[in-house]
């Protein structure tokens, strides 16, 4: 079974980029620190998963 990839409008993506820009840099996975963002790490991981799904779709 293949998960659904959702599409986002340019305006929605811009708002997300602005919000992400306010975060500190992503943390190393599973490392808790005050000077990094766990949410940023989640977003990076999500981007990797989306890229992998796209590669499967392109087969």
Buried (B, 14 or more C-beta within 10 A) or exposed (E): EEEEEEEEEEEEEEEEEEEEEEEEEBBEEEEEEEEBBBBBBEBEEEEEEEEEBEEEEEE
